[in-house]
Every structure is written in C-alpha cells, then in structure tokens.
Amino acid sequence: MPEQKTVLLHRDGPIGRVELNRPEALNGLEAQLPFDLCSALKEAAEDDRIRVVVLEGSGRAFMAGGDLKYFQGLIGSKDDRQGEVVALPLFKEIHGAVEIMRQMPKPIVAKVHGACAGIGLSYMLGCDLAIAAESSLFTLAYPTIGITPDGGSTWHLPRIVGLRKAMELALLSDRLNAKQALDMGLINRVVADDDLESELLSMLERLLAMPTHAIARTKALLNQSDQHSLEEQLALEARYFSQGSQQPEFAEGIDAFINKRRADFNQLGLKPSTAKL
C-alpha cells in the first residue's frame, strides 16, 4: 500500500488548493513534506488552468512547525551523534517551496487556522496574502527549541514589521493571537472561525476577477522592488506598463470604465504563463 502524500493538490476550476496533509502531527515538517510541497506548488504554478493558489493545512492546524518527534529521532543519544542532523541538501526543498511561491505568476493565499508556528509561519509569510480564523495562533518559536529560523522568515519579517519588531518576534518567540498578527501586518484578514472558508472564497473571487497578466506583473514588481534602486524600479515599472498597454486587458479595462460597466477580464482567456515578466 503506497504511503499517503504529505501534501495534496486539489483543483477546483481556476483554484488550486495545496493542502498540507499530516494532520496527526499538526502538519509538522519531516523529511518527505518539503519534497511533496515543492512538487504540488510547482504543479500548481505550471498549470494554466489554475489562476489562484491556496496554501492550507488539514486537521486542527495550518502548520505547527517542524515535527519535533521526527527530529528527536534523528538526533539520537549524545554518544550516537555524528554530523548534521538536517543536511544542507534538504534545504533545497524546504526553501525551494518559498522560491516557487514567490516566483509563480499567480497570487497565492494562505488560509490559516489553529497553530501557525516555526516553518509554518515562514511558509505563511511567503504567500502573497493571508486570511486567518480568529482562533489562530502565531509564533516563530525557533529559540524555544534551540535553533535558528529558516524558511525565509528572517527575510520576510523585517520587511513586513520592521527590524525592531522582527527582533522581538524572533528573539522572544511571543505567541500572537490573530488580532495581534493582523495589527502587525503579518496577515491581511481575520474572520470568525466558521466563516473562514466563505471569506476565503470571497477573496479568491475578487482575485479571479482581476486581469491575469496585470496581476502577474504587479506581483513581480513588488517582489523585485527590494533588489532595485528607485531609478531601476521606475524603469521596470515603465517597461511593464508599456507592455501591458499593448494587451487586451488594458483595452477592456479602459472601455469598461468609460462605458460605466464592470470589466470582464476572464472573457479574454489569458494564461498566467504568457505574461511577459
């Protein structure tokens, strides 16, 4: 009997739902999950039928960090320890997931419930948007188990909350409720637990109504902004605007505005992969 995949990809029309699937361990990371996550994200990114992606967790939590029982088994006794417990090659997959999320030309939304800790928080920060249930809890947690952060959290946090607050979250590992996470800018929406799915779908509907290519270019502009000087970013904005002005999305948007109607970008049938980035 084949082993159950630790990450599943569900297709629902233009929506791709990437589901962390280790509910018995609160979706904790072990050796297989990073490989399955990269595979599912890559498949979602390359499938032009999918125009928006959701990252979510099965069971009682989004992702409670690493599976500490798994890591305890790797560490063994003091007498048995030899070399690195987590070898560097594994980080190609652990961190590869963050790179795929950042580079895919379609928005990815984290749907958070329950615990969102450690690498789970890192993966949430790697998403473009995040919506959370009121009962969700957030913590970086790494110092409490004697290890340093991973998953890009030390890159995302200073950019989202500022260096001083990032230091506080990383060094003290305080546990935040959903309102505190919202106030800090870690997430975009907090909703009642029972409304999480319906509010997520409402957000996805809005994203799906947006122009596919313009959304892809906007995401790319924002993600590349930290790599450029102001002059370089202005040049990139000019290039993308010029490219976009030749696309049917722009013509549809202008015509809809002038004629006081809602733009219908979906009827253009544009694919995310064909956006020039």
PyMOL commands that set and color helices and strands:
alter all, ss='L'
color gray80, all
select helices_A, chain A and resi 23-25+33-46+68-75+88-103+119-126+142-145+153-161+163-172+178-184+193-208+212-227+230-245+248-258+266-268+272-274
alter helices_A, ss='H'
color red, helices_A
select strands_A, chain A and resi 7-12+15-20+52-57+108-112+115-117+129-133+137-139+176-177+189-191
alter strands_A, ss='S'
color yellow, strands_A
deselect
rebuild
show_as cartoon
